[in-house]
């Protein structure tokens, strides 16, 4: 049975594995394209000095991108081998990626005439205020089926590949893992992100916000957990806490509870005066707990405006508690 799957369009679900022949895995190609995508946005920002910027839209789902790739190059043949990757296939995938993700920008320039009085002369200065608008125009799998003039059979393949029953297998391809640790694998793949794009734009914000909660929500969405009601979509930390408490999936910080992989950790930071207000202002994802050393390890978004791993003592009073999703 496995052999039949590998030698068919469903071989895409095995393309994330290391083949041992020096060729790239799908997971590594996806990581490279994600970096290329973020690099394009960064290049626009670097080439166009600004005082403010906003980003509209979000990157197309990798599940959609890969399903379109399979359907397009199988030409309707279910027996087409899609497990291996060579340079030609990688280039085909890149073309589809950029067909589905267009990045453009515009600028609004406002001028202000400023008068500066000196002792013996008057200076008239024109000051420009530039707001940079970056737009991500992404397309869905169904839109691409029309754009590529898919046959009836190709559309059937597309629908088959996008069925919910394959969500865990897509996670294996895209992030290199499956099971209850999916959200950790997704979070790990984002380490190094600076500024929080695409998390806050995916959520619906047009410009940067404090993005720790949108990062957690984005990771959950990539695993299908929001649609399944396992983790909420939230941008305010307190809303996340309320959701978990309402579901009776909450654990206060205590000596008797050891957080497990995939728990959602909430914090109440000290303010500048060394006080806490009892309200959560940060959230992250638990990756593991060292019981011997009483240490919890996390991955967090918006940690000094970056996505990065952190560690805390289990008795750190800034830890409010944990959402405990039922994966």
C-alpha positions as protocol buffer text, in pm:
chain_id: "A"
residue {
  index: 1
  type: UNK
  ca { x: 0 y: 0 z: 0 }
}
residue {
  index: 2
  type: UNK
  ca { x: 281 y: 242 z: 93 }
}
residue {
  index: 3
  type: UNK
  ca { x: 455 y: 164 z: -235 }
}
residue {
  index: 4
  type: UNK
  ca { x: 143 y: 257 z: -429 }
}
residue {
  index: 5
  type: UNK
  ca { x: 116 y: 587 z: -243 }
}
residue {
  index: 6
  type: UNK
  ca { x: 482 y: 676 z: -294 }
}
residue {
  index: 7
  type: UNK
  ca { x: 461 y: 613 z: -668 }
}
residue {
  index: 8
  type: UNK
  ca { x: 149 y: 829 z: -708 }
}
residue {
  index: 9
  type: UNK
  ca { x: 52 y: 1193 z: -659 }
}
residue {
  index: 10
  type: UNK
  ca { x: 17 y: 1113 z: -288 }
}
residue {
  index: 11
  type: UNK
  ca { x: 393 y: 1066 z: -281 }
}
residue {
  index: 12
  type: UNK
  ca { x: 398 y: 1440 z: -205 }
}
residue {
  index: 13
  type: UNK
  ca { x: 325 y: 1339 z: 155 }
}
residue {
  index: 14
  type: UNK
  ca { x: 663 y: 1161 z: 168 }
}
residue {
  index: 15
  type: UNK
  ca { x: 861 y: 1441 z: 1 }
}
residue {
  index: 16
  type: UNK
  ca { x: 953 y: 1600 z: 334 }
}
residue {
  index: 17
  type: UNK
  ca { x: 1181 y: 1307 z: 416 }
}
residue {
  index: 18
  type: UNK
  ca { x: 1558 y: 1298 z: 367 }
}
residue {
  index: 19
  type: UNK
  ca { x: 1614 y: 1063 z: 73 }
}
residue {
  index: 20
  type: UNK
  ca { x: 1980 y: 1010 z: 162 }
}
residue {
  index: 21
  type: UNK
  ca { x: 2094 y: 1093 z: -192 }
}
residue {
  index: 22
  type: UNK
  ca { x: 2194 y: 1454 z: -134 }
}
residue {
  index: 23
  type: UNK
  ca { x: 1875 y: 1594 z: -287 }
}
residue {
  index: 24
  type: UNK
  ca { x: 1672 y: 1856 z: -104 }
}
residue {
  index: 25
  type: UNK
  ca { x: 1364 y: 1763 z: 94 }
}
residue {
  index: 26
  type: UNK
  ca { x: 1039 y: 1949 z: 39 }
}
residue {
  index: 27
  type: UNK
  ca { x: 1064 y: 2086 z: 394 }
}
residue {
  index: 28
  type: UNK
  ca { x: 1399 y: 2251 z: 318 }
}
residue {
  index: 29
  type: UNK
  ca { x: 1276 y: 2395 z: -14 }
}
residue {
  index: 30
  type: UNK
  ca { x: 973 y: 2542 z: 165 }
}
residue {
  index: 31
  type: UNK
  ca { x: 1202 y: 2702 z: 423 }
}
residue {
  index: 32
  type: UNK
  ca { x: 1415 y: 2856 z: 146 }
}
residue {
  index: 33
  type: UNK
  ca { x: 1111 y: 2998 z: -32 }
}
residue {
  index: 34
  type: UNK
  ca { x: 976 y: 3141 z: 293 }
}
residue {
  index: 35
  type: UNK
  ca { x: 1309 y: 3319 z: 343 }
}
residue {
  index: 36
  type: UNK
  ca { x: 1304 y: 3442 z: -18 }
}
residue {
  index: 37
  type: UNK
  ca { x: 952 y: 3576 z: 34 }
}
residue {
  index: 38
  type: UNK
  ca { x: 1048 y: 3761 z: 354 }
}
residue {
  index: 39
  type: UNK
  ca { x: 1362 y: 3885 z: 180 }
}
residue {
  index: 40
  type: UNK
  ca { x: 1153 y: 4043 z: -93 }
}
residue {
  index: 41
  type: UNK
  ca { x: 952 y: 4238 z: 164 }
}
residue {
  index: 42
  type: UNK
  ca { x: 1269 y: 4341 z: 347 }
}
residue {
  index: 43
  type: UNK
  ca { x: 1425 y: 4456 z: 19 }
}
residue {
  index: 44
  type: UNK
  ca { x: 1125 y: 4680 z: -53 }
}
residue {
  index: 45
  type: UNK
  ca { x: 1161 y: 4832 z: 293 }
}
residue {
  index: 46
  type: UNK
  ca { x: 1536 y: 4883 z: 250 }
}
residue {
  index: 47
  type: UNK
  ca { x: 1500 y: 5039 z: -96 }
}
residue {
  index: 48
  type: UNK
  ca { x: 1224 y: 5279 z: 6 }
}
residue {
  index: 49
  type: UNK
  ca { x: 1301 y: 5482 z: 320 }
}
residue {
  index: 50
  type: UNK
  ca { x: 987 y: 5553 z: 521 }
}
residue {
  index: 51
  type: UNK
  ca { x: 855 y: 5690 z: 848 }
}
residue {
  index: 52
  type: UNK
  ca { x: 563 y: 5446 z: 864 }
}
residue {
  index: 53
  type: UNK
  ca { x: 469 y: 5127 z: 686 }
}
residue {
  index: 54
  type: UNK
  ca { x: 184 y: 4881 z: 670 }
}
residue {
  index: 55
  type: UNK
  ca { x: 137 y: 4541 z: 510 }
}
residue {
  index: 56
  type: UNK
  ca { x: -191 y: 4419 z: 365 }
}
residue {
  index: 57
  type: UNK
  ca { x: -258 y: 4053 z: 295 }
}
residue {
  index: 58
  type: UNK
  ca { x: -71 y: 3731 z: 375 }
}
residue {
  index: 59
  type: UNK
  ca { x: 117 y: 3457 z: 195 }
}
residue {
  index: 60
  type: UNK
  ca { x: -83 y: 3177 z: 34 }
}
residue {
  index: 61
  type: UNK
  ca { x: -120 y: 2856 z: 234 }
}
residue {
  index: 62
  type: UNK
  ca { x: 157 y: 2606 z: 168 }
}
residue {
  index: 63
  type: UNK
  ca { x: -102 y: 2332 z: 155 }
}
residue {
  index: 64
  type: UNK
  ca { x: -269 y: 2513 z: -136 }
}
residue {
  index: 65
  type: UNK
  ca { x: 64 y: 2581 z: -308 }
}
residue {
  index: 66
  type: UNK
  ca { x: 175 y: 2218 z: -293 }
}
residue {
  index: 67
  type: UNK
  ca { x: -165 y: 2081 z: -395 }
}
residue {
  index: 68
  type: UNK
  ca { x: -161 y: 2308 z: -702 }
}
residue {
  index: 69
  type: UNK
  ca { x: 195 y: 2195 z: -779 }
}
residue {
  index: 70
  type: UNK
  ca { x: 93 y: 1828 z: -769 }
}
residue {
  index: 71
  type: UNK
  ca { x: -222 y: 1874 z: -977 }
}
residue {
  index: 72
  type: UNK
  ca { x: -48 y: 2091 z: -1237 }
}
residue {
  index: 73
  type: UNK
  ca { x: 247 y: 1862 z: -1305 }
}
residue {
  index: 74
  type: UNK
  ca { x: 61 y: 1532 z: -1274 }
}
residue {
  index: 75
  type: UNK
  ca { x: -148 y: 1639 z: -1575 }
}
residue {
  index: 76
  type: UNK
  ca { x: -437 y: 1443 z: -1431 }
}
residue {
  index: 77
  type: UNK
  ca { x: -243 y: 1117 z: -1395 }
}
residue {
  index: 78
  type: UNK
  ca { x: -283 y: 976 z: -1044 }
}
residue {
  index: 79
  type: UNK
  ca { x: 24 y: 754 z: -1099 }
}
residue {
  index: 80
  type: UNK
  ca { x: 264 y: 1046 z: -1144 }
}
residue {
  index: 81
  type: UNK
  ca { x: 556 y: 1016 z: -899 }
}
residue {
  index: 82
  type: UNK
  ca { x: 567 y: 1327 z: -676 }
}
residue {
  index: 83
  type: UNK
  ca { x: 794 y: 1210 z: -394 }
}
residue {
  index: 84
  type: UNK
  ca { x: 1136 y: 1308 z: -529 }
}
residue {
  index: 85
  type: UNK
  ca { x: 1267 y: 1657 z: -597 }
}
residue {
  index: 86
  type: UNK
  ca { x: 1520 y: 1754 z: -862 }
}
residue {
  index: 87
  type: UNK
  ca { x: 1626 y: 2098 z: -985 }
}
residue {
  index: 88
  type: UNK
  ca { x: 1354 y: 2104 z: -1251 }
}
residue {
  index: 89
  type: UNK
  ca { x: 1079 y: 2022 z: -1001 }
}
residue {
  index: 90
  type: UNK
  ca { x: 1210 y: 2282 z: -757 }
}
residue {
  index: 91
  type: UNK
  ca { x: 1198 y: 2546 z: -1030 }
}
residue {
  index: 92
  type: UNK
  ca { x: 842 y: 2441 z: -1117 }
}
residue {
  index: 93
  type: UNK
  ca { x: 743 y: 2478 z: -752 }
}
residue {
  index: 94
  type: UNK
  ca { x: 909 y: 2820 z: -731 }
}
residue {
  index: 95
  type: UNK
  ca { x: 714 y: 2938 z: -1035 }
}
residue {
  index: 96
  type: UNK
  ca { x: 385 y: 2831 z: -877 }
}
residue {
  index: 97
  type: UNK
  ca { x: 483 y: 2994 z: -547 }
}
residue {
  index: 98
  type: UNK
  ca { x: 537 y: 3332 z: -712 }
}
residue {
  index: 99
  type: UNK
  ca { x: 231 y: 3292 z: -933 }
}
residue {
  index: 100
  type: UNK
  ca { x: 33 y: 3257 z: -609 }
}
residue {
  index: 101
  type: UNK
  ca { x: 213 y: 3532 z: -415 }
}
residue {
  index: 102
  type: UNK
  ca { x: 254 y: 3877 z: -564 }
}
residue {
  index: 103
  type: UNK
  ca { x: 422 y: 4147 z: -356 }
}
residue {
  index: 104
  type: UNK
  ca { x: 381 y: 4511 z: -458 }
}
residue {
  index: 105
  type: UNK
  ca { x: 406 y: 4850 z: -292 }
}
residue {
  index: 106
  type: UNK
  ca { x: 296 y: 5211 z: -313 }
}
residue {
  index: 107
  type: UNK
  ca { x: 405 y: 5522 z: -123 }
}
residue {
  index: 108
  type: UNK
  ca { x: 214 y: 5816 z: 18 }
}
residue {
  index: 109
  type: UNK
  ca { x: 429 y: 6126 z: 50 }
}
residue {
  index: 110
  type: UNK
  ca { x: 316 y: 6424 z: 253 }
}
residue {
  index: 111
  type: UNK
  ca { x: 520 y: 6743 z: 261 }
}
residue {
  index: 112
  type: UNK
  ca { x: 545 y: 6993 z: 542 }
}
residue {
  index: 113
  type: UNK
  ca { x: 692 y: 7339 z: 505 }
}
residue {
  index: 114
  type: UNK
  ca { x: 890 y: 7426 z: 814 }
}
residue {
  index: 115
  type: UNK
  ca { x: 1023 y: 7769 z: 904 }
}
residue {
  index: 116
  type: UNK
  ca { x: 1338 y: 7775 z: 1114 }
}
residue {
  index: 117
  type: UNK
  ca { x: 1437 y: 8109 z: 1265 }
}
residue {
  index: 118
  type: UNK
  ca { x: 1809 y: 8168 z: 1310 }
}
residue {
  index: 119
  type: UNK
  ca { x: 1971 y: 8477 z: 1467 }
}
residue {
  index: 120
  type: UNK
  ca { x: 2041 y: 8656 z: 1140 }
}
residue {
  index: 121
  type: UNK
  ca { x: 1843 y: 8461 z: 881 }
}
residue {
  index: 122
  type: UNK
  ca { x: 1535 y: 8249 z: 822 }
}
residue {
  index: 123
  type: UNK
  ca { x: 1548 y: 7897 z: 684 }
}
residue {
  index: 124
  type: UNK
  ca { x: 1261 y: 7746 z: 485 }
}
residue {
  index: 125
  type: UNK
  ca { x: 1272 y: 7368 z: 483 }
}
residue {
  index: 126
  type: UNK
  ca { x: 1049 y: 7112 z: 310 }
}
residue {
  index: 127
  type: UNK
  ca { x: 1011 y: 6792 z: 511 }
}
residue {
  index: 128
  type: UNK
  ca { x: 873 y: 6475 z: 353 }
}
residue {
  index: 129
  type: UNK
  ca { x: 680 y: 6213 z: 550 }
}
residue {
  index: 130
  type: UNK
  ca { x: 668 y: 5882 z: 365 }
}
residue {
  index: 131
  type: UNK
  ca { x: 424 y: 5603 z: 440 }
}
residue {
  index: 132
  type: UNK
  ca { x: 506 y: 5276 z: 266 }
}
residue {
  index: 133
  type: UNK
  ca { x: 219 y: 5043 z: 176 }
}
residue {
  index: 134
  type: UNK
  ca { x: 320 y: 4683 z: 100 }
}
residue {
  index: 135
  type: UNK
  ca { x: 52 y: 4460 z: -48 }
}
residue {
  index: 136
  type: UNK
  ca { x: 60 y: 4081 z: -62 }
}
residue {
  index: 137
  type: UNK
  ca { x: -186 y: 3954 z: -319 }
}
residue {
  index: 138
  type: UNK
  ca { x: -217 y: 3579 z: -267 }
}
residue {
  index: 139
  type: UNK
  ca { x: -434 y: 3334 z: -457 }
}
residue {
  index: 140
  type: UNK
  ca { x: -617 y: 3023 z: -343 }
}
residue {
  index: 141
  type: UNK
  ca { x: -585 y: 2677 z: -493 }
}
residue {
  index: 142
  type: UNK
  ca { x: -923 y: 2713 z: -663 }
}
residue {
  index: 143
  type: UNK
  ca { x: -823 y: 3043 z: -821 }
}
residue {
  index: 144
  type: UNK
  ca { x: -508 y: 2880 z: -955 }
}
residue {
  index: 145
  type: UNK
  ca { x: -708 y: 2591 z: -1099 }
}
residue {
  index: 146
  type: UNK
  ca { x: -890 y: 2846 z: -1314 }
}
residue {
  index: 147
  type: UNK
  ca { x: -572 y: 3039 z: -1399 }
}
residue {
  index: 148
  type: UNK
  ca { x: -393 y: 2721 z: -1510 }
}
residue {
  index: 149
  type: UNK
  ca { x: -701 y: 2586 z: -1691 }
}
residue {
  index: 150
  type: UNK
  ca { x: -704 y: 2262 z: -1495 }
}
residue {
  index: 151
  type: UNK
  ca { x: -890 y: 1968 z: -1645 }
}
residue {
  index: 152
  type: UNK
  ca { x: -1178 y: 1803 z: -1461 }
}
residue {
  index: 153
  type: UNK
  ca { x: -940 y: 1531 z: -1339 }
}
residue {
  index: 154
  type: UNK
  ca { x: -684 y: 1784 z: -1217 }
}
residue {
  index: 155
  type: UNK
  ca { x: -956 y: 1965 z: -1022 }
}
residue {
  index: 156
  type: UNK
  ca { x: -1059 y: 1632 z: -869 }
}
residue {
  index: 157
  type: UNK
  ca { x: -698 y: 1572 z: -766 }
}
residue {
  index: 158
  type: UNK
  ca { x: -684 y: 1918 z: -611 }
}
residue {
  index: 159
  type: UNK
  ca { x: -1000 y: 1856 z: -409 }
}
residue {
  index: 160
  type: UNK
  ca { x: -869 y: 1515 z: -296 }
}
residue {
  index: 161
  type: UNK
  ca { x: -540 y: 1660 z: -174 }
}
residue {
  index: 162
  type: UNK
  ca { x: -711 y: 1942 z: 17 }
}
residue {
  index: 163
  type: UNK
  ca { x: -936 y: 1713 z: 221 }
}
residue {
  index: 164
  type: UNK
  ca { x: -915 y: 1760 z: 598 }
}
residue {
  index: 165
  type: UNK
  ca { x: -817 y: 1396 z: 644 }
}
residue {
  index: 166
  type: UNK
  ca { x: -471 y: 1481 z: 509 }
}
residue {
  index: 167
  type: UNK
  ca { x: -398 y: 1774 z: 745 }
}
residue {
  index: 168
  type: UNK
  ca { x: -152 y: 1577 z: 957 }
}
residue {
  index: 169
  type: UNK
  ca { x: 29 y: 1452 z: 646 }
}
residue {
  index: 170
  type: UNK
  ca { x: 57 y: 1806 z: 509 }
}
residue {
  index: 171
  type: UNK
  ca { x: 208 y: 1910 z: 842 }
}
residue {
  index: 172
  type: UNK
  ca { x: 468 y: 1635 z: 801 }
}
residue {
  index: 173
  type: UNK
  ca { x: 565 y: 1768 z: 458 }
}
residue {
  index: 174
  type: UNK
  ca { x: 564 y: 2139 z: 542 }
}
residue {
  index: 175
  type: UNK
  ca { x: 715 y: 2134 z: 891 }
}
residue {
  index: 176
  type: UNK
  ca { x: 878 y: 1793 z: 915 }
}
residue {
  index: 177
  type: UNK
  ca { x: 667 y: 1657 z: 1198 }
}
residue {
  index: 178
  type: UNK
  ca { x: 326 y: 1518 z: 1282 }
}
residue {
  index: 179
  type: UNK
  ca { x: 132 y: 1449 z: 1600 }
}
residue {
  index: 180
  type: UNK
  ca { x: 82 y: 1662 z: 1910 }
}
residue {
  index: 181
  type: UNK
  ca { x: 413 y: 1844 z: 1862 }
}
residue {
  index: 182
  type: UNK
  ca { x: 301 y: 1999 z: 1531 }
}
residue {
  index: 183
  type: UNK
  ca { x: 264 y: 2348 z: 1674 }
}
residue {
  index: 184
  type: UNK
  ca { x: 616 y: 2335 z: 1818 }
}
residue {
  index: 185
  type: UNK
  ca { x: 758 y: 2233 z: 1480 }
}
residue {
  index: 186
  type: UNK
  ca { x: 577 y: 2522 z: 1314 }
}
residue {
  index: 187
  type: UNK
  ca { x: 706 y: 2763 z: 1578 }
}
residue {
  index: 188
  type: UNK
  ca { x: 1061 y: 2631 z: 1541 }
}
residue {
  index: 189
  type: UNK
  ca { x: 1046 y: 2690 z: 1167 }
}
residue {
  index: 190
  type: UNK
  ca { x: 981 y: 3060 z: 1236 }
}
residue {
  index: 191
  type: UNK
  ca { x: 1276 y: 3126 z: 1468 }
}
residue {
  index: 192
  type: UNK
  ca { x: 1465 y: 3431 z: 1348 }
}
residue {
  index: 193
  type: UNK
  ca { x: 1163 y: 3620 z: 1217 }
}
residue {
  index: 194
  type: UNK
  ca { x: 1189 y: 3991 z: 1293 }
}
residue {
  index: 195
  type: UNK
  ca { x: 890 y: 4225 z: 1300 }
}
residue {
  index: 196
  type: UNK
  ca { x: 608 y: 3973 z: 1308 }
}
residue {
  index: 197
  type: UNK
  ca { x: 511 y: 3962 z: 942 }
}
residue {
  index: 198
  type: UNK
  ca { x: 315 y: 3754 z: 828 }
}
residue {
  index: 199
  type: UNK
  ca { x: 150 y: 3682 z: 1165 }
}
residue {
  index: 200
  type: UNK
  ca { x: -24 y: 4014 z: 1228 }
}
residue {
  index: 201
  type: UNK
  ca { x: -118 y: 4068 z: 863 }
}
residue {
  index: 202
  type: UNK
  ca { x: -263 y: 3716 z: 847 }
}
residue {
  index: 203
  type: UNK
  ca { x: -472 y: 3803 z: 1152 }
}
residue {
  index: 204
  type: UNK
  ca { x: -614 y: 4107 z: 972 }
}
residue {
  index: 205
  type: UNK
  ca { x: -407 y: 4399 z: 1097 }
}
residue {
  index: 206
  type: UNK
  ca { x: -280 y: 4644 z: 835 }
}
residue {
  index: 207
  type: UNK
  ca { x: 25 y: 4747 z: 1034 }
}
residue {
  index: 208
  type: UNK
  ca { x: 243 y: 4607 z: 1308 }
}
residue {
  index: 209
  type: UNK
  ca { x: 85 y: 4535 z: 1647 }
}
residue {
  index: 210
  type: UNK
  ca { x: 226 y: 4363 z: 1955 }
}
residue {
  index: 211
  type: UNK
  ca { x: 234 y: 4024 z: 1789 }
}
residue {
  index: 212
  type: UNK
  ca { x: 303 y: 3751 z: 2044 }
}
residue {
  index: 213
  type: UNK
  ca { x: -59 y: 3630 z: 2042 }
}
residue {
  index: 214
  type: UNK
  ca { x: -101 y: 3656 z: 1666 }
}
residue {
  index: 215
  type: UNK
  ca { x: 215 y: 3443 z: 1633 }
}
residue {
  index: 216
  type: UNK
  ca { x: 65 y: 3169 z: 1852 }
}
residue {
  index: 217
  type: UNK
  ca { x: -263 y: 3192 z: 1660 }
}
residue {
  index: 218
  type: UNK
  ca { x: -83 y: 3174 z: 1325 }
}
residue {
  index: 219
  type: UNK
  ca { x: 109 y: 2863 z: 1431 }
}
residue {
  index: 220
  type: UNK
  ca { x: -214 y: 2702 z: 1550 }
}
residue {
  index: 221
  type: UNK
  ca { x: -385 y: 2785 z: 1223 }
}
residue {
  index: 222
  type: UNK
  ca { x: -102 y: 2628 z: 1021 }
}
residue {
  index: 223
  type: UNK
  ca { x: -177 y: 2303 z: 1205 }
}
residue {
  index: 224
  type: UNK
  ca { x: -554 y: 2327 z: 1154 }
}
residue {
  index: 225
  type: UNK
  ca { x: -610 y: 2373 z: 1529 }
}
residue {
  index: 226
  type: UNK
  ca { x: -823 y: 2686 z: 1505 }
}
residue {
  index: 227
  type: UNK
  ca { x: -1068 y: 2529 z: 1262 }
}
residue {
  index: 228
  type: UNK
  ca { x: -1088 y: 2221 z: 1484 }
}
residue {
  index: 229
  type: UNK
  ca { x: -1151 y: 2431 z: 1797 }
}
residue {
  index: 230
  type: UNK
  ca { x: -833 y: 2312 z: 1969 }
}
residue {
  index: 231
  type: UNK
  ca { x: -674 y: 2657 z: 2007 }
}
residue {
  index: 232
  type: UNK
  ca { x: -851 y: 2994 z: 1971 }
}
residue {
  index: 233
  type: UNK
  ca { x: -764 y: 3272 z: 1730 }
}
residue {
  index: 234
  type: UNK
  ca { x: -670 y: 3561 z: 1957 }
}
residue {
  index: 235
  type: UNK
  ca { x: -471 y: 3883 z: 1942 }
}
residue {
  index: 236
  type: UNK
  ca { x: -509 y: 3983 z: 2309 }
}
residue {
  index: 237
  type: UNK
  ca { x: -348 y: 3755 z: 2566 }
}
residue {
  index: 238
  type: UNK
  ca { x: -635 y: 3786 z: 2814 }
}
residue {
  index: 239
  type: UNK
  ca { x: -879 y: 3665 z: 2546 }
}
residue {
  index: 240
  type: UNK
  ca { x: -670 y: 3351 z: 2509 }
}
residue {
  index: 241
  type: UNK
  ca { x: -674 y: 3290 z: 2883 }
}
residue {
  index: 242
  type: UNK
  ca { x: -1052 y: 3337 z: 2898 }
}
residue {
  index: 243
  type: UNK
  ca { x: -1101 y: 3084 z: 2617 }
}
residue {
  index: 244
  type: UNK
  ca { x: -892 y: 2817 z: 2788 }
}
residue {
  index: 245
  type: UNK
  ca { x: -1059 y: 2879 z: 3123 }
}
residue {
  index: 246
  type: UNK
  ca { x: -1406 y: 2856 z: 2966 }
}
residue {
  index: 247
  type: UNK
  ca { x: -1303 y: 2518 z: 2818 }
}
residue {
  index: 248
  type: UNK
  ca { x: -1161 y: 2407 z: 3156 }
}
residue {
  index: 249
  type: UNK
  ca { x: -823 y: 2374 z: 2987 }
}
residue {
  index: 250
  type: UNK
  ca { x: -625 y: 2602 z: 3216 }
}
residue {
  index: 251
  type: UNK
  ca { x: -354 y: 2541 z: 3476 }
}
residue {
  index: 252
  type: UNK
  ca { x: -230 y: 2811 z: 3710 }
}
residue {
  index: 253
  type: UNK
  ca { x: 143 y: 2818 z: 3773 }
}
residue {
  index: 254
  type: UNK
  ca { x: 197 y: 2584 z: 4065 }
}
residue {
  index: 255
  type: UNK
  ca { x: 446 y: 2336 z: 4207 }
}
residue {
  index: 256
  type: UNK
  ca { x: 217 y: 2049 z: 4113 }
}
residue {
  index: 257
  type: UNK
  ca { x: 186 y: 2122 z: 3740 }
}
residue {
  index: 258
  type: UNK
  ca { x: 462 y: 2054 z: 3491 }
}
residue {
  index: 259
  type: UNK
  ca { x: 384 y: 2203 z: 3149 }
}
residue {
  index: 260
  type: UNK
  ca { x: 409 y: 1970 z: 2850 }
}
residue {
  index: 261
  type: UNK
  ca { x: 502 y: 2021 z: 2487 }
}
residue {
  index: 262
  type: UNK
  ca { x: 238 y: 2228 z: 2308 }
}
residue {
  index: 263
  type: UNK
  ca { x: 104 y: 2403 z: 2617 }
}
residue {
  index: 264
  type: UNK
  ca { x: 39 y: 2776 z: 2572 }
}
residue {
  index: 265
  type: UNK
  ca { x: 225 y: 2978 z: 2836 }
}
residue {
  index: 266
  type: UNK
  ca { x: 96 y: 3319 z: 2951 }
}
residue {
  index: 267
  type: UNK
  ca { x: 292 y: 3589 z: 3133 }
}
residue {
  index: 268
  type: UNK
  ca { x: 229 y: 3899 z: 3342 }
}
residue {
  index: 269
  type: UNK
  ca { x: 550 y: 4101 z: 3312 }
}
residue {
  index: 270
  type: UNK
  ca { x: 679 y: 4338 z: 3577 }
}
residue {
  index: 271
  type: UNK
  ca { x: 628 y: 4702 z: 3483 }
}
residue {
  index: 272
  type: UNK
  ca { x: 899 y: 4968 z: 3512 }
}
residue {
  index: 273
  type: UNK
  ca { x: 823 y: 5003 z: 3883 }
}
residue {
  index: 274
  type: UNK
  ca { x: 857 y: 4630 z: 3948 }
}
residue {
  index: 275
  type: UNK
  ca { x: 482 y: 4574 z: 3981 }
}
residue {
  index: 276
  type: UNK
  ca { x: 236 y: 4337 z: 3811 }
}
residue {
  index: 277
  type: UNK
  ca { x: -122 y: 4424 z: 3724 }
}
residue {
  index: 278
  type: UNK
  ca { x: -272 y: 4074 z: 3709 }
}
residue {
  index: 279
  type: UNK
  ca { x: -332 y: 4103 z: 3336 }
}
residue {
  index: 280
  type: UNK
  ca { x: -147 y: 3896 z: 3077 }
}
residue {
  index: 281
  type: UNK
  ca { x: 74 y: 4087 z: 2837 }
}
residue {
  index: 282
  type: UNK
  ca { x: 275 y: 3808 z: 2670 }
}
residue {
  index: 283
  type: UNK
  ca { x: 225 y: 3452 z: 2545 }
}
residue {
  index: 284
  type: UNK
  ca { x: 436 y: 3173 z: 2396 }
}
residue {
  index: 285
  type: UNK
  ca { x: 447 y: 2802 z: 2316 }
}
residue {
  index: 286
  type: UNK
  ca { x: 602 y: 2542 z: 2548 }
}
residue {
  index: 287
  type: UNK
  ca { x: 859 y: 2321 z: 2375 }
}
residue {
  index: 288
  type: UNK
  ca { x: 969 y: 2110 z: 2673 }
}
residue {
  index: 289
  type: UNK
  ca { x: 1012 y: 2103 z: 3049 }
}
residue {
  index: 290
  type: UNK
  ca { x: 1322 y: 1995 z: 3241 }
}
residue {
  index: 291
  type: UNK
  ca { x: 1172 y: 1861 z: 3563 }
}
residue {
  index: 292
  type: UNK
  ca { x: 1511 y: 1801 z: 3726 }
}
residue {
  index: 293
  type: UNK
  ca { x: 1622 y: 2162 z: 3682 }
}
residue {
  index: 294
  type: UNK
  ca { x: 1267 y: 2297 z: 3710 }
}
residue {
  index: 295
  type: UNK
  ca { x: 1293 y: 2486 z: 3382 }
}
residue {
  index: 296
  type: UNK
  ca { x: 1036 y: 2543 z: 3108 }
}
residue {
  index: 297
  type: UNK
  ca { x: 1152 y: 2607 z: 2751 }
}
residue {
  index: 298
  type: UNK
  ca { x: 947 y: 2809 z: 2503 }
}
residue {
  index: 299
  type: UNK
  ca { x: 933 y: 2966 z: 2160 }
}
residue {
  index: 300
  type: UNK
  ca { x: 784 y: 3315 z: 2159 }
}
residue {
  index: 301
  type: UNK
  ca { x: 692 y: 3575 z: 1904 }
}
residue {
  index: 302
  type: UNK
  ca { x: 756 y: 3944 z: 1973 }
}
residue {
  index: 303
  type: UNK
  ca { x: 1034 y: 3864 z: 2215 }
}
residue {
  index: 304
  type: UNK
  ca { x: 1241 y: 4180 z: 2158 }
}
residue {
  index: 305
  type: UNK
  ca { x: 1047 y: 4199 z: 1829 }
}
residue {
  index: 306
  type: UNK
  ca { x: 1181 y: 3858 z: 1725 }
}
residue {
  index: 307
  type: UNK
  ca { x: 1067 y: 3499 z: 1718 }
}
residue {
  index: 308
  type: UNK
  ca { x: 1310 y: 3319 z: 1946 }
}
residue {
  index: 309
  type: UNK
  ca { x: 1347 y: 3044 z: 2207 }
}
residue {
  index: 310
  type: UNK
  ca { x: 1342 y: 3136 z: 2577 }
}
residue {
  index: 311
  type: UNK
  ca { x: 1367 y: 2956 z: 2911 }
}
residue {
  index: 312
  type: UNK
  ca { x: 1228 y: 3026 z: 3259 }
}
residue {
  index: 313
  type: UNK
  ca { x: 1229 y: 2880 z: 3605 }
}
residue {
  index: 314
  type: UNK
  ca { x: 902 y: 2697 z: 3666 }
}
residue {
  index: 315
  type: UNK
  ca { x: 845 y: 2910 z: 3975 }
}
residue {
  index: 316
  type: UNK
  ca { x: 897 y: 3243 z: 3793 }
}
residue {
  index: 317
  type: UNK
  ca { x: 616 y: 3459 z: 3931 }
}
residue {
  index: 318
  type: UNK
  ca { x: 577 y: 3630 z: 3593 }
}
residue {
  index: 319
  type: UNK
  ca { x: 428 y: 3305 z: 3459 }
}
residue {
  index: 320
  type: UNK
  ca { x: 52 y: 3331 z: 3511 }
}
residue {
  index: 321
  type: UNK
  ca { x: -27 y: 2982 z: 3390 }
}
residue {
  index: 322
  type: UNK
  ca { x: -86 y: 2759 z: 3092 }
}
residue {
  index: 323
  type: UNK
  ca { x: -351 y: 2688 z: 2836 }
}
residue {
  index: 324
  type: UNK
  ca { x: -361 y: 2310 z: 2795 }
}
residue {
  index: 325
  type: UNK
  ca { x: -508 y: 2231 z: 2451 }
}
residue {
  index: 326
  type: UNK
  ca { x: -667 y: 1890 z: 2396 }
}
residue {
  index: 327
  type: UNK
  ca { x: -471 y: 1791 z: 2085 }
}
